[in-house]
Amino acid sequence: MPDTTQASIVRRFGTFEINLESEELRKNGMRLRLSGQPFQVLAVLIDRPGEVVTREELNAKLWPADTFVDFDHGLNNAVARIREVLDDSSDTPRYVETIPRRGYRFIAPVSSFHSPRLARSAADSTITATQTMTSPSVSDAFRTPEKRSVFTRPMAWFGGTVVIAVLAVALVSYRASVVSAK
């Protein structure tokens, strides 16, 4: 049976990891939504950390020569989306620095490492009912973790506190009416 794992290069900066091959951006292991042109702009900047990437270079890489678009608007929106996802700021940048009238520079330290990934064959893509019932497939280990609501526990505490408060008020009202009836 052939080896189904291969290594893909993942780049890490801050709490983020980006896999240019699978086009995934993660923060602390959680997959973030960044695709299309914003992802492509970030990929170009990550490939050349510390270097100025001109607006013209980005234009040439993102849009074919025969495409007529409002390039400035598209690029500005892409960089704004990158900053939103990375929780970055143009005023005090930690990741993407604007070089006025020239382009952008990725300013955070970037490290690379190899990450195992699955190369799925046609035989691997067929899963029987027995496999799904008894043992998790290998791909389950690489599934994107589902995002859990942060407010679940605090909301439960709040709801419980409200119920207790309502019961306390009802008990005090009931006792007051019993005492006043005597």
PEFENPE-V904276 format. One record per pair of residues at least 12 apart in sequence whose ideal C-beta (glycine too) atoms are under 8 Angstrom apart, sorted by the first residue. I is the first residue (numbers start at 1). J is the second residue. Records with the same first field share a line. If there is no record, write none. Layout:
I->J / J
//
This chain:
2->121
4->118 / 119 / 120 / 121 / 124 / 138
5->116 / 117 / 118 / 119
6->116 / 117 / 119
7->114 / 115 / 116 / 117
8->21 / 22 / 114 / 115 / 117
9->21 / 112 / 113 / 114 / 115
10->112 / 113 / 114 / 115
11->46 / 110 / 111 / 112
12->110 / 111 / 112 / 113
13->46 / 49 / 95 / 106 / 108 / 109 / 110 / 111
14->94 / 95 / 108
15->27 / 28
16->86
18->42 / 43 / 46
19->115
20->43 / 46 / 47
21->117
22->117
23->35 / 39
25->39 / 42 / 85
29->145
30->144 / 145 / 147
31->144 / 145
32->85
33->85
34->81 / 82 / 85
37->62 / 74 / 78
38->77 / 78 / 79 / 81 / 82 / 85
40->61 / 62 / 78
41->58 / 62 / 75 / 78 / 79 / 82 / 104
42->82 / 96
44->57 / 58 / 61
45->96 / 104 / 105 / 106
46->106 / 110
48->106
49->106 / 107 / 108 / 109 / 110
50->105 / 106 / 107
51->105
52->99 / 102 / 103 / 104 / 105
53->103 / 104 / 105 / 106
54->102 / 103
55->71 / 72 / 75 / 102 / 103
56->103
57->103
58->75 / 103 / 104
59->71 / 75
62->74 / 75 / 78
79->96 / 98 / 104
82->95 / 96
83->95 / 96
93->107
94->107 / 108
95->107 / 108
117->142
118->138 / 139 / 142
120->139
//
